Amino acid sequence: MCLEMFDKDRYQTLEIEADNEGSTLLRLAGGVYDLRVFVGGRTGCYAFKTARLKRLSFLELSHAYSRKLSHMLRGGLNIGRVASLIGRVLKNKNSFGMRVGDSRTPSPDGQLSSGKLLFEKPECIERRLNALTDRPCFLLVLPDGQGAQDSGLKEQIYPYFTLDKDVRHDGVVWLGEGDVLLPDALLVIAEQFANNSQIRRYLVDTTCAGQLSAHIAWDPVLYRRLLPTPYVWRGHFSAVSDILTLPRSDCAVINLPLAIKDKPHLDVVPPESDDGAVAHTAAPCSIIIPTRDRSDLLEACLAGLFENTWWPHEVIVVDNGSTEPRTFSLLETYKAKGLKVIRADVPFNFSVLCNIGAGHAQHDYLLFLNNDIVLRDTNWLTYIMDEAQNADAGAVGMRLLYADGRLQHGGVMLGVTQMCGHLWRGLSEVGQQNEPRLMQNSLRSAVTGAALCVNRQKFHQAGMFDEAHFPVTLGDIDLCLKLNALGYNTVFVAQAVAYHLEGESRGDDSLPAKLRRRQMELQAFYAKWRHLIHNDPWLPASVSRGTEVFRFR
């Protein structure tokens, strides 16, 4: 983010660099300023009603410098550039902290309050317009009852657009209810058209309730029937029905916030196309649970399977050396209800136990399940099997929650926390509702083996779980990536929800022997999949890799 401050008396411009993770630090003389924020190099201007400057204490100043320096170094800035920026900050006497706040909130303590979005035509805009030798005309498709004024069209600095389908046009911009284009949105789209003639579909990042979106350009599951608005089609309106079936090479995301939404990102508009849904039969599933004692956990899991799961299935418990009488009693109780128990008195190896269970399965679909999963929704397996039976589906996973409803697993992303991680971990129930990729089925690089379904034939085609290299961890991620390499998709099923008491049944991973084993697994995973670790196609470029908490870089 770039911030320019114009002193109304001397009209001097001061420029600083900022990020999305904290407040902006700046040194300048006191005075009254007209502030405009340029996001990601954008030409649209955000004007602020108030701009009060608060002097920072020594401790606040030191903390701000430390955070900024750390962020710049982690971001790859060379030491010369860092020194230049620090010198710019230190050259004046007064230090002030600045933040962008809500326009409805008073700002007596130096907070900046955001006002209405405004725009002025600087010389650079004229240069950008003149640089467009080919100026496409856009057809704007508005929701019923929403006019040009409501959609921000009258403020557009790019004048070549129409609301009439019969007028010749080169592209279609489809707006959803409440979408308001920023003043330079159509100019940015026109520049994208000029820069890459191969892209036929663009998704557009937006701002909703102060939060930026992070769209994926191509996802045939997520965008099976719906697209997030606004979206852009290169071509005539009569051919827009093809927008959902484009190959990956024809799709891109404009990673600039070009519109403001007054509703969550789930506000989507379907193009006029056939549904294309495939009906499936109720193919039964074999559910495989590796376990050792912990009857308290296993009892809750089995109750959910035998009493609260409607889809036809068998349950196989792979007993890895249980010794407690209560566990034996529980297993005998459920044997009478159809439970199959396979005794496996071998050293603990999660991959081995899963493969043993798969060898005793009767059905064509396998679902590997942890013993600390609590199932409360009767349709959870129905949702999973609806995806698993598709010909292009590989591993299929589900949304897993902590006991308090926060998100534990919404899919696995490569490159998060160095190797891989559960993006959105800890997200609240309200936060999940506002994230389309957690509320709609969508693709991932991997899903957790705590609840993983796969067709038996594809499972064997991928070589099953790797018992030698991944005895405890990363075997599930490895299996997903092997299936991906065969051309199958790893699918996250949003409506399949369960509770995961993560780690309850495992021992202490801090013991020296377990640390050595973990290190060997990490090394093996990196050696095998390092070409993918920093190239996850389902992780937006704008999202931070350093934490499982969803935040922008």
Phi, psi and omega per residue, in radians:
M1 nan 2.378 3.126
C2 -1.996 2.325 -3.125
L3 -2.050 2.174 3.047
E4 -1.955 2.381 -3.136
M5 -2.119 2.181 -3.102
F6 -1.868 1.992 3.076
D7 -1.282 2.145 -3.034
K8 -1.187 -0.393 -3.141
D9 -1.485 -0.907 -3.055
R10 -1.759 -0.194 -3.126
Y11 0.891 0.826 3.039
Q12 -1.652 2.502 -3.121
T13 -1.836 2.213 3.034
L14 -2.010 2.312 -3.088
E15 -2.139 2.381 3.087
I16 -2.326 2.939 3.058
E17 -1.898 2.520 -3.132
A18 -2.451 2.980 3.110
D19 -2.322 3.099 -3.081
N20 -1.552 -0.009 -2.977
E21 -1.768 -0.090 -3.118
G22 -2.918 -3.022 -3.127
S23 -1.333 2.807 -3.139
T24 -1.629 2.365 3.132
L25 -1.883 2.411 -3.014
L26 -2.694 2.514 3.003
R27 -2.003 2.262 3.111
L28 -2.867 2.913 3.115
A29 -1.311 2.651 3.110
G30 -1.152 2.819 3.137
G31 2.700 -3.077 3.097
V32 -1.784 2.252 -3.027
Y33 -2.217 2.595 3.000
D34 -1.780 1.955 -2.985
L35 -1.744 2.425 3.030
R36 -2.378 2.351 -3.123
V37 -1.916 2.249 3.086
F38 -1.857 2.048 -3.071
V39 -1.664 2.127 3.093
G40 1.062 0.559 -3.129
G41 1.378 0.150 -3.119
R42 -1.172 2.722 3.134
T43 -1.646 -0.211 3.071
G44 -1.174 2.533 -3.052
C45 -1.999 2.346 3.036
Y46 -1.801 2.019 3.114
A47 -1.654 2.581 -3.096
F48 -2.042 2.432 -3.119
K49 -1.190 -0.673 -3.101
T50 -2.295 2.652 3.122
A51 -2.587 1.369 3.121
R52 -1.645 2.390 -3.084
L53 -1.823 2.258 -3.097
K54 -1.954 2.227 3.119
R55 -1.213 2.360 3.135
L56 -1.539 2.514 3.009
S57 -1.283 2.948 -3.138
F58 -1.056 -0.746 -3.134
L59 -1.145 -0.738 3.117
E60 -1.103 -0.712 -3.132
L61 -1.124 -0.795 3.134
S62 -1.077 -0.758 3.136
H63 -1.110 -0.740 -3.127
A64 -1.120 -0.764 3.106
Y65 -1.051 -0.756 -3.105
S66 -1.094 -0.797 -3.134
R67 -1.107 -0.767 -3.106
K68 -1.147 -0.765 3.138
L69 -1.082 -0.776 3.124
S70 -1.068 -0.758 -3.124
H71 -1.115 -0.725 -3.125
M72 -1.144 -0.740 -3.132
L73 -1.167 -0.729 3.098
R74 -1.138 -0.514 3.140
G75 -1.371 -0.050 3.049
G76 1.634 0.156 3.110
L77 -1.178 2.402 3.118
N78 -1.298 2.831 -2.995
I79 -1.146 -0.531 3.099
G80 -1.125 -0.751 3.122
R81 -1.151 -0.713 3.120
V82 -1.071 -0.773 -3.141
A83 -1.090 -0.678 3.126
S84 -1.102 -0.760 -3.132
L85 -1.162 -0.720 3.120
I86 -1.118 -0.712 3.110
G87 -1.074 -0.669 3.111
R88 -1.111 -0.684 -3.128
V89 -1.211 -0.628 -2.994
L90 -1.526 -0.103 -2.945
K91 -1.273 -0.325 3.127
N92 -1.908 3.035 -3.021
K93 -1.516 -0.682 -2.985
N94 -1.576 2.439 3.131
S95 -2.066 2.308 -3.133
F96 -2.344 2.563 3.024
G97 -1.785 2.434 -3.068
M98 -2.315 2.397 3.091
R99 -2.449 2.676 3.052
V100 -1.625 2.194 -3.123
G101 -2.088 -2.943 -3.138
D102 -1.517 2.365 -3.093
S103 -1.132 -0.342 -3.139
R104 -1.435 -0.149 -3.069
T105 -1.781 2.231 3.076
P106 -1.042 2.747 -3.076
S107 -2.273 1.062 3.142
P108 -1.300 -0.276 -3.021
D109 -1.878 0.411 3.061
G110 1.680 -0.014 3.078
Q111 -1.211 2.584 3.034
L112 -1.597 2.333 3.130
S113 -1.840 2.194 -3.065
S114 -1.364 2.380 3.114
G115 -1.858 -2.814 3.141
K116 -1.218 2.547 3.108
L117 -1.181 2.172 -3.135
L118 -2.168 2.922 3.132
F119 -2.655 2.439 3.015
E120 -2.236 2.644 -3.104
K121 -1.563 1.687 3.026
P122 -1.374 3.038 -3.099
E123 -1.105 -0.532 -3.110
C124 -1.118 -0.524 3.113
I125 -1.172 -0.731 3.101
E126 -1.061 -0.699 3.132
R127 -1.131 -0.702 -3.139
R128 -1.157 -0.705 3.099
L129 -1.115 -0.755 -3.131
N130 -1.180 -0.446 -3.132
A131 -1.279 -0.271 -3.133
L132 -1.474 1.693 3.112
T133 -1.250 -0.572 3.074
D134 -1.949 1.962 -3.062
R135 -1.867 1.698 -3.091
P136 -1.169 2.621 3.038
C137 -1.730 2.332 -3.096
F138 -1.892 2.355 2.948
L139 -1.536 2.135 3.100
L140 -1.685 2.098 3.104
V141 -1.784 1.989 -3.066
L142 -1.813 2.673 3.050
P143 -1.132 2.750 3.100
D144 -1.000 2.284 3.071
G145 1.471 -0.048 3.136
Q146 -1.827 2.147 -3.076
G147 -1.683 -3.133 -3.106
A148 -1.087 -0.682 -3.130
Q149 -1.108 -0.753 -3.132
D150 -1.155 -0.485 -3.045
S151 -1.642 0.023 3.127
G152 1.379 0.231 -3.073
L153 -1.249 -0.587 -3.097
K154 -1.215 -0.276 3.125
E155 -1.683 -0.004 -3.088
Q156 -1.165 2.305 3.086
I157 -1.458 -0.243 3.061
Y158 -1.650 1.987 -2.922
P159 -1.544 -0.054 -2.978
Y160 -1.644 1.417 3.092
F161 -2.642 2.851 -3.104
T162 -2.573 2.769 3.017
L163 -1.875 0.062 -3.066
D164 -1.798 2.044 -3.118
K165 -1.099 -0.389 -3.096
D166 -1.455 -0.217 3.094
V167 -1.378 2.446 -3.140
R168 -1.017 2.314 3.132
H169 -2.546 2.734 -3.088
D170 -1.851 -0.248 -3.137
G171 -2.751 2.847 -3.126
V172 -2.146 2.262 3.047
V173 -1.967 2.010 -3.040
W174 -1.790 2.073 -3.133
L175 -1.789 2.579 3.035
G176 -1.693 3.018 -3.118
E177 -1.084 2.205 3.130
G178 1.515 -0.099 3.122
D179 -1.243 2.283 3.104
V180 -2.171 2.034 3.141
L181 -1.251 2.443 3.010
L182 -1.273 2.767 -2.967
P183 -1.016 -0.491 -3.126
D184 -1.843 0.278 -3.058
A185 -1.042 -0.845 -3.103
L186 -1.183 -0.548 3.073
L187 -1.142 -0.767 3.110
V188 -1.076 -0.738 3.133
I189 -1.124 -0.721 3.100
A190 -1.065 -0.694 3.108
E191 -1.158 -0.642 3.079
Q192 -1.119 -0.704 3.090
F193 -1.034 -0.721 -3.094
A194 -1.264 -0.583 -3.058
N195 -1.354 -0.497 -3.094
N196 -2.542 1.778 -3.082
S197 -1.358 -0.137 -3.093
Q198 -1.481 -0.417 -3.072
I199 -1.346 2.236 -3.118
R200 -1.898 -0.372 3.125
R201 -2.286 2.219 3.055
Y202 -2.050 2.344 2.873
L203 -1.713 2.622 -3.009
V204 -2.083 2.215 3.054
D205 -1.200 2.621 -3.064
T206 -2.383 2.981 2.995
T207 -2.038 2.217 3.129
C208 -2.334 2.112 -3.126
A209 0.925 0.659 3.107
G210 1.434 -0.023 -3.114
Q211 -1.884 2.360 3.083
L212 -1.380 2.654 3.030
S213 -1.516 2.921 3.092
A214 -2.525 1.433 -3.036
H215 -1.452 2.738 2.983
I216 -1.788 2.393 -3.043
A217 -1.165 -0.711 -2.991
W218 -2.438 2.160 3.089
D219 -2.718 1.716 -3.043
P220 -1.147 -0.244 3.062
V221 -1.566 -0.893 3.135
L222 -1.060 -0.711 -3.096
Y223 -1.780 0.573 -3.135
R224 -1.138 -0.674 -3.104
R225 -2.295 -0.295 -2.985
L226 -2.328 2.659 3.020
L227 -2.291 2.512 3.068
P228 -1.297 2.395 3.127
T229 -1.621 2.698 -0.087
P230 -1.304 2.681 2.964
Y231 -2.375 2.790 -2.968
V232 -2.211 2.373 3.110
W233 -2.082 2.203 3.055
R234 -1.491 1.923 -3.121
G235 2.422 -3.053 -3.095
H236 -1.415 2.683 -3.120
F237 -1.019 -0.552 -3.089
S238 -1.124 -0.340 -3.103
A239 -1.851 0.148 -3.034
V240 -1.185 -0.294 3.126
S241 -1.129 -0.304 3.110
D242 -1.395 -0.001 -2.954
I243 -1.147 -0.418 -3.094
L244 -1.530 -0.234 -3.015
T245 -1.918 0.284 -3.104
L246 -1.285 2.611 3.025
P247 -1.258 2.882 -3.086
R248 -0.992 -0.677 -3.070
S249 -1.142 -0.280 -3.103
D250 -1.684 0.081 -3.019
C251 -2.147 2.555 3.120
A252 -2.683 2.868 3.062
V253 -2.011 2.349 2.981
I254 -1.524 1.816 -3.027
N255 -1.437 0.879 3.031
L256 -2.357 2.417 3.109
P257 -1.264 1.785 -3.084
L258 -1.757 -0.030 -3.125
A259 -2.626 2.733 3.029
I260 -1.945 2.352 3.120
K261 -1.965 2.497 3.096
D262 -1.755 0.108 3.096
K263 -2.298 2.853 3.113
P264 -1.010 2.866 -3.077
H265 -1.120 -0.192 3.116
L266 -1.303 -0.073 3.081
D267 -1.230 1.735 -3.049
V268 -2.199 2.716 -3.108
V269 -2.173 2.204 3.116
P270 -1.426 2.327 2.989
P271 -1.190 2.923 -3.119
E272 -1.410 1.592 -3.129
S273 -2.559 2.874 3.128
D274 -1.222 2.640 -3.106
D275 -1.099 -0.950 3.088
G276 1.341 0.206 -3.138
A277 -1.204 2.520 -3.126
V278 -1.850 2.246 3.115
A279 -1.449 2.432 -3.119
H280 -2.102 2.658 3.017
T281 -1.469 2.900 -3.111
A282 -1.471 1.201 3.109
A283 -1.165 2.189 -3.096
P284 -1.174 2.792 -3.049
C285 -2.230 2.495 3.047
S286 -1.737 2.096 -3.103
I287 -1.773 2.171 -3.002
I288 -2.011 2.146 -3.077
I289 -2.148 1.836 2.987
P290 -1.293 2.411 -3.098
T291 -2.741 2.807 2.982
R292 -2.593 1.947 -3.105
D293 0.902 -2.421 -3.051
R294 0.834 0.950 -3.109
S295 -1.085 -0.449 3.114
D296 -1.098 -0.705 3.091
L297 -1.290 -0.826 -3.072
L298 -1.075 -0.640 -3.124
E299 -1.080 -0.755 3.121
A300 -1.149 -0.669 3.127
C301 -1.144 -0.819 -3.127
L302 -1.153 -0.617 3.110
A303 -1.072 -0.718 3.113
G304 -1.125 -0.588 -3.117
L305 -1.355 -0.728 -3.060
F306 -1.523 -0.429 -3.037
E307 -2.010 -0.198 -2.987
N308 -2.449 0.462 3.121
T309 -2.297 2.052 -3.004
W310 -1.489 -0.573 -3.068
W311 -1.122 2.430 -3.125
P312 -1.071 2.338 -3.070
H313 -2.844 2.794 2.920
E314 -2.008 2.716 -3.128
V315 -2.103 2.226 3.135
I316 -2.094 2.096 3.041
V317 -1.753 2.153 3.049
V318 -1.706 1.814 -3.027
D319 -1.525 1.922 -3.073
N320 -1.637 1.080 3.008
G321 1.445 0.665 3.079
S322 -1.099 2.601 -3.123
T323 -2.261 -0.207 -3.030
E324 -1.439 2.314 3.128
P325 -0.993 -0.614 -3.122
R326 -1.124 -0.610 3.098
T327 -1.136 -0.771 3.141
F328 -1.097 -0.700 3.128
S329 -1.107 -0.729 3.124
L330 -1.106 -0.770 -3.140
L331 -1.117 -0.703 3.114
E332 -1.107 -0.693 3.121
T333 -1.034 -0.774 -3.084
Y334 -1.457 -0.329 2.999
K335 -1.044 -0.668 3.118
A336 -1.120 -0.344 3.120
K337 -1.706 0.028 3.093
G338 1.994 0.019 3.137
L339 -1.132 2.385 3.037
K340 -1.817 2.199 -3.114
V341 -2.000 2.189 3.089
I342 -1.956 2.068 3.140
R343 -1.452 2.238 -3.127
A344 -2.335 1.534 -3.138
D345 -1.499 1.275 -3.130
V346 -2.258 2.765 3.044
P347 -0.955 2.518 -3.039
F348 -1.040 2.138 3.074
N349 -2.618 1.796 -3.035
F350 -1.000 -0.691 3.137
S351 -1.122 -0.740 3.106
V352 -1.072 -0.800 -3.100
L353 -1.094 -0.716 3.112
C354 -1.141 -0.750 3.139
N355 -1.139 -0.651 3.073
I356 -1.071 -0.816 3.120
G357 -1.054 -0.709 3.126
A358 -1.094 -0.579 3.139
G359 -1.198 -0.348 3.134
H360 -1.799 0.086 -3.098
A361 -1.352 2.511 3.141
Q362 -1.646 -0.372 -2.938
H363 -1.867 2.938 -3.051
D364 -1.410 -0.155 3.121
Y365 -2.142 2.333 -3.102
L366 -1.977 2.378 3.050
L367 -2.248 2.003 3.137
F368 -1.567 2.236 -2.983
L369 -2.356 2.330 3.040
N370 -1.244 2.687 3.134
N371 -1.354 -0.096 3.127
D372 -1.847 0.455 3.067
I373 -1.651 2.294 3.110
V374 -1.930 2.129 -3.056
L375 -1.879 2.109 -3.118
R376 -2.085 -0.297 -3.120
D377 -1.717 2.174 -3.081
T378 -1.177 -0.350 -3.050
N379 -1.752 0.125 -3.041
W380 -0.992 -0.749 -3.108
L381 -1.298 -0.506 3.072
T382 -1.065 -0.789 3.132
Y383 -1.098 -0.722 -3.135
I384 -1.152 -0.813 -3.081
M385 -1.198 -0.452 3.087
D386 -1.091 -0.566 3.086
E387 -1.548 -0.682 -3.036
A388 -1.101 -0.457 -3.102
Q389 -1.446 -0.064 3.059
N390 -1.252 2.493 -3.052
A391 -1.080 -0.536 -3.086
D392 -1.648 0.103 -3.126
A393 -1.489 2.354 3.023
G394 -1.822 -1.871 3.058
A395 -1.373 2.466 3.138
V396 -2.231 2.231 -3.111
G397 -2.142 -3.104 -3.033
M398 -2.386 2.954 3.104
R399 -1.452 2.151 -3.118
L400 -2.004 2.380 -3.062
L401 -2.055 2.661 2.902
Y402 -1.274 2.952 -3.076
A403 -1.045 -0.481 -3.116
D404 -1.583 0.120 3.084
G405 1.653 -0.176 3.073
R406 -1.198 2.725 -3.064
L407 -1.340 2.264 3.009
Q408 -1.745 -0.720 -3.092
H409 -2.481 2.114 3.031
G410 -2.188 0.458 -3.076
G411 1.924 2.783 -3.103
V412 -1.888 2.287 3.107
M413 -1.949 2.361 3.095
L414 -1.389 2.543 3.113
G415 1.517 -0.160 3.089
V416 -1.417 2.288 -3.050
T417 0.903 0.884 3.063
Q418 1.366 -1.095 -3.040
M419 -1.728 -1.118 3.108
C420 -2.868 2.758 -3.106
G421 -2.847 2.987 3.122
H422 -1.623 1.657 3.115
L423 -1.087 2.576 -3.098
W424 1.303 0.167 -3.124
R425 -0.957 2.340 3.109
G426 1.456 0.040 -3.119
L427 -1.156 2.394 -3.103
S428 -1.189 2.927 3.109
E429 -1.068 -0.703 3.112
V430 -1.151 -0.731 3.109
G431 -1.080 -0.652 3.104
Q432 -1.114 -0.670 -3.128
Q433 -1.107 -0.457 -3.089
N434 -1.670 0.079 3.137
E435 -1.938 1.897 -3.055
P436 -0.974 -0.637 -3.053
R437 -1.350 -0.139 3.006
L438 -1.753 -0.238 -3.129
M439 -1.908 -0.127 3.096
Q440 -2.205 2.528 3.047
N441 -1.021 2.411 -3.069
S442 -2.788 2.964 -3.048
L443 -1.596 2.620 3.064
R444 -2.383 2.905 2.979
S445 -1.288 -0.559 -3.126
A446 -2.786 2.846 3.001
V447 -2.302 2.793 -3.072
T448 -1.279 2.554 3.073
G449 -1.298 -0.030 3.055
A450 -1.127 -0.397 3.061
A451 -2.784 1.574 -3.025
L452 -2.318 2.169 -3.139
C453 -1.952 2.479 3.134
V454 -2.714 2.580 3.032
N455 -1.140 2.395 -3.058
R456 -1.025 -0.750 -3.110
Q457 -1.112 -0.728 3.117
K458 -1.188 -0.629 3.105
F459 -1.033 -0.807 3.120
H460 -1.248 -0.615 3.106
Q461 -1.058 -0.599 3.134
A462 -1.449 -0.084 3.119
G463 1.586 0.254 3.116
M464 1.039 -2.861 3.066
F465 -1.310 2.449 -3.126
D466 -1.414 1.787 -3.060
E467 -1.287 -0.486 -3.041
A468 -1.431 -0.770 -3.014
H469 -1.659 -0.431 -3.075
F470 -2.305 1.236 -3.073
P471 -1.225 -0.460 -3.071
V472 -2.221 -0.905 -3.080
T473 -2.093 2.800 3.071
L474 1.248 -0.083 3.086
G475 -1.150 -0.606 3.111
D476 -1.188 -0.717 3.115
I477 -1.150 -0.728 3.111
D478 -1.052 -0.744 3.129
L479 -1.086 -0.773 3.131
C480 -1.057 -0.780 -3.112
L481 -1.171 -0.597 3.065
K482 -1.146 -0.687 3.083
L483 -1.166 -0.697 3.078
N484 -1.045 -0.719 -3.115
A485 -1.130 -0.424 3.092
L486 -1.453 -0.034 3.112
G487 1.747 0.102 3.116
Y488 -1.635 2.775 -3.130
N489 -1.758 2.448 2.969
T490 -1.584 2.114 -2.975
V491 -1.986 2.260 2.999
F492 -1.677 2.160 -3.094
V493 -1.778 1.910 -2.986
A494 -1.218 -0.648 -3.040
Q495 -1.424 -0.208 3.054
A496 -1.483 1.863 -2.989
V497 -2.169 2.382 3.049
A498 -2.558 2.970 3.110
Y499 -1.827 2.367 -3.086
H500 -2.119 1.999 3.093
L501 -1.503 1.195 -2.909
E502 -0.964 2.246 3.026
G503 1.460 -0.062 -3.065
E504 -1.091 -0.597 -3.023
S505 -1.711 0.041 -3.124
R506 -1.784 2.746 3.138
G507 -1.450 -2.904 -3.096
D508 -1.402 1.993 -3.130
D509 -1.418 0.037 -3.126
S510 -1.588 -0.040 3.109
L511 -1.150 2.552 -3.056
P512 -0.952 -0.773 -3.126
A513 -1.098 -0.689 -3.134
K514 -1.260 -0.575 3.074
L515 -1.133 -0.711 3.112
R516 -1.128 -0.751 3.106
R517 -1.088 -0.751 3.125
R518 -1.072 -0.725 3.139
Q519 -1.111 -0.689 3.110
M520 -1.129 -0.684 3.114
E521 -1.140 -0.730 3.120
L522 -1.089 -0.756 3.130
Q523 -1.115 -0.729 3.127
A524 -1.135 -0.703 -3.139
F525 -1.145 -0.758 -3.124
Y526 -1.127 -0.738 -3.126
A527 -1.096 -0.593 -3.061
K528 -1.484 -0.650 -2.963
W529 -2.133 0.327 -3.069
R530 -1.075 -0.455 3.125
H531 -1.219 -0.248 3.137
L532 -1.860 -0.350 -2.951
I533 -1.011 -0.665 -3.123
H534 -1.853 0.349 -3.134
N535 -2.379 0.768 3.131
D536 -1.229 2.046 -3.090
P537 -1.238 -0.212 -3.090
W538 -1.823 0.135 3.128
L539 -1.930 1.953 -3.103
P540 -1.009 2.518 -3.112
A541 -1.109 -0.427 -3.073
S542 -1.448 -0.082 -3.059
V543 -1.630 2.428 -3.134
S544 -1.144 2.423 3.108
R545 -1.655 -0.163 -2.982
G546 -1.424 -0.135 -3.065
T547 -2.630 2.710 3.059
E548 -1.392 -0.227 3.035
V549 -1.284 2.238 -3.080
F550 -1.199 2.091 3.042
R551 -2.705 2.751 -3.137
F552 -1.485 2.658 3.141
R553 -1.107 nan nan
